[in-house]
Amino acid sequence: MKIGIIGAAGFLGTSIMKDFQREGIRYQGFDIKSSQESIQYLDLEKCSENTDLKGCKTIINLAAVHRDDIKPVRRYDDVNIEGAKNICKAASANDVNRIIFISSVAIYGFAPPGTDESGKVNYFNDYGRTKSEAEKIYINWQKEDPSKRSLIIIRPTVIFGPGNRGNVYNLLKQINSKRFAMFGNGQNIKSMAYVENVSSFIRHALSFDFDKGIEIYNYIDKPDLSMNELVTISRSTLFQRNNVGLRFPKFLGIAIGLIFDVVASLSGKKLPISSIRVKKFMATTKFNTSLDETDFVPPFTLKEGLEKTLRYEFLEDNSDKPTFETE
């Protein structure tokens, strides 16, 4: 069967296409950015029953507006919610009976440590809100014809890897610059997901039974790393130094963040440090997952994924390779 990948030109989509190519899986990529021959142009806001998904038995939807600073705010609704409605219409019209929707742990908001798939929906931004609403749209689509249709919802935590320009990259870049300082005791946990592991799990999900109806999984690479471990692995890979380096107390980190807030307000410029970023750095963001129930074994440990990313970004010359701007 052929797999339709919507959002194929993005960070995760590119990884999935490489994975499918290695495994000989037939697919068709769709994206509003269709620079590659293997990707057909598709605008989620304009697709409908007439969208050509001929031959696709499964749709994987990765496409979304996901940055925290999108303006106007209506864009989250236009793409994430209306796009979900349009995909469901196109799937119904083209006799596509399986959808894999890539949602986000953002639907949980500032969740208690250890939140799993049964966690309370408590989003705090428009991205989390519209991902949650999109999930409901796909669930309603499945329930319209439950004997034929199946739905898999995957909620990844922050995804990182070579070429990504999100928050994890910004942290690693700061460490590589040798201008990094640890704030707090560093024992806080950060759940993370390495991109090649996520794409491998999506491929694994294609083998699930079609008669299960609706399945929901958080995607987290376990075991989680503490900030001490993350920074130590980074410094060891980059500088062969097995420690976290300079460390300051928590209160000093928050004070420095507030100073940067004032400077940013007066100058009108976005700065790499803020009180919110410092608080996020010192906070625990830990999720649990039922991935083990699917017999999935990720191809890389979190440590291996981190080391691969560090080598690619800072120890090798990959300046001619594409990059992907995300949060």
Secondary structure, 3 states (H helix, E strand, C coil): CEEEEECCCCHHHHHHHHHHHHHCCCEEEEECCCCCCCEEECCCCCCCCCCCCCCEEEEEECCCCCCCCCCCCHHHHHHHHHHHHHHHHHHHHCCCCEEEEECCHHHHCCCCCCECCCCCCCCCCHHHHHHHHHHHHHHHHHHHCCCCCEEEEEEECCEECCCECCHHHHHHHHHHCCCCCEECCCCCEECCEEHHHHHHHHHHHCCCCHHHCEEEEEECCCCCEEHHHHHHHHHHHHHCCCCCCCEECHHHHHHHHHHHHHHHHHHCCCCCCCHHHHHHHHCCECECCCHHHHCCCCCCCHHHHHHHHHHHHHHCCCCCCCCECCC
